């Protein structure tokens, strides 16, 4: 009797390949779940704001009413940006139609020189729109936006002025040329403007600003100051303080996240290893921090209530049953970490990718994802806007939604590749 030996290698390979596909699909389940959760919420938000292109959804008041900001405020671009991400994931034309309408409503903002946030406002909206529509006016609008931003740049200081003259927290100092870590996020607009115009001055401003931030906003352990105030006449650093963090010497969680994301972007545009190292060191501080909760969603400040950190405001810890988290900081950090991982190899690549994945899985859990529709409009719960000013504590925030959706799309792209 002749016995035939059937080789098992093809079957084994097929089984392994099938397991890989199933595992891959399971890992992406939380991405699809999050976008599905967002759809009815954003339908409600669109219905609530129908025909009103003057009030931009920002957060919620304690009574459940939507908190809107106007066109000149810093978060106007996140709502159309979130709609573009909905369209990117679903390919449903209703999201594209809504995204176009809300994007176009921001056109006059290209001339806004009142603060530094025009990058948030215009690149998160028009910059995303350019990926899906061919409108010759959009690059022109973004170019003018970059020109407006550069009006706030001082070659003496080497930075873009974030806010106009104002008092520090507790009225201790007067800031005449304050620069905040958040400003790193507006540099992408300048790199874009330089590429489409051929004008290298935009790129020069972006790099100089990043260099000054790297020099003056970071401590030896790569934690970050929120605000650095300069002498506008000499460029000398006068104060290193905070407005939204716990104390001047503490590390405000969202500020650290802005830095991770911002320096990663600057490295992408320059390939200057200094910026890559800075992004990595800031990321290490965030994800290796002993005060980072096990679910990887940070408290609103890494040093809140700790000995040695004295706030310039009336901190009342008994006001909170537990220290408020900041889901927006987690969302921003995850988006930055994912891009950071694409520039690395081996253990470093794995470290930052895995950290981002852990954050996204937590944000897409029932604790943070608005699956039970605790509010009818926003996707993420448990963000903190400005606790020292007693504003937006444990609430949804539109920019938390925006960066969460962006991070989910980045995650999916990396996994599919």
Buried (B, 14 or more C-beta within 10 A) or exposed (E): EEEEEEEEEEEEEEEEEEEEEEEEEEBBEBBBBBBEBBBEBBBBBBEEBEEEBEBBBBBBEEEEEBBBBEBBBBBBBBBBBBBBBBBBBBEEEBBBEBBBBBBBBBBEBBBBEEBBBBBBBBBBBBBBBBEBBEBEEBBEBBBBBBBBBBEBBBEBBBBBBBBEEBEBBEEEBEBBBBBBBBBBBBBBBBBBBBBBBEBEBBBBBBBBBBBBBBEBBBEEEBBBBBBBBBEBEEBEBBBBBBBBBBBBBBBBBBBBBBBBBBBBBBBBBBEBEBBBBBBBBBBBBBBEBEBBEEBBBBBBBBBBEEEEBEBBBEBEEEEEEEBBBBBBBBBBBBBBBBBBBBBBEEEBBEBBBEBBBBBBBBBBBEBBBBBEEEBBBBBBBBBBBBBBEEEBBBBBBBBBBBBBBBBBBBBBEBBEE
